[in-house]
Amino acid sequence: MISCANRYDCIDCRGINDLFMVTNTLWTGLGLSYRDNLCLDCLTKRLGRRLTQQDLTDVPINRGLFYRLEDPA
């Protein structure tokens, strides 16, 4: 049996990816392409800091995400 990675799997940890969009500058600056996916935890690790609202694009999928990022609980 052949196993295929889900197109939303994180390329670093292979976990299920949260759906969000960051700016192209940030994404490509980390050496990622449009085909790559990262979960929030792995993106934060690669970035070396927490995400800010300026890192996120203004799209419906990101609504409410910034509040989750600010609340570490």
N, C-alpha and C positions, 0 to 999 in steps of 0.2 A: 504494500500500500504506500503510495506517495503522499506526503504531507506538503501542502502549500501554505505559505505564510499568508495570513489575512492581510489585505491591502492596508488595514489600519493598525497593524502590529507595529510596535516601537522597534526600530532597527537596532537599538542598543540593548534593551532588556527583553525584547520579544513579548512584552506584556501588551495588553489591549490599550490602545491609544485613546486618550481624551481627544475630543474634537475641538480644535481651536485654530486660529490663524494669527501668525505674527507677521511683521513686515518682511518684505522681500530682502531688504538690506540686512536685517538680523539673520534670517534663515540662510541666505547665501554666504553671509559672513562667517557662518559656522561650517561652511563647506557642504551644505545640504542642497539637494535639488528638489524639484517639484514632486518627484516620485518618492522621496523619503518621508518617513513619519517618526516622530518622537513623542513620548508621553511627556507630561509636564515636568515630572521629576527628572527625567534624563535631559530634557532641554535645559532645565535650570542647572544641572551639573555641568553640561557642556559650556553654558554661558558663564558660569562661575559667579552668578548672582541671581537674585529673585527677579522675576519678570515685573515690569512696570506697565502702566496703562499705555505709555508711549510705544511699547514693544508690540502691542496688539493692533490689528487692523480693525477698522470700523465696519464690522459685518455682524449680522444677527447672531451667528453662532457664538460670538464672544460676549454677548450680553450677559451680565452677571458673573462672568469669569473673573473679572478684576476683584470683586468682593471676596471670592474664594481664595484668590492669591494673597490678599491682605490678611486674611484670617487664618493663622497657622494651625488652628485647632482641628 
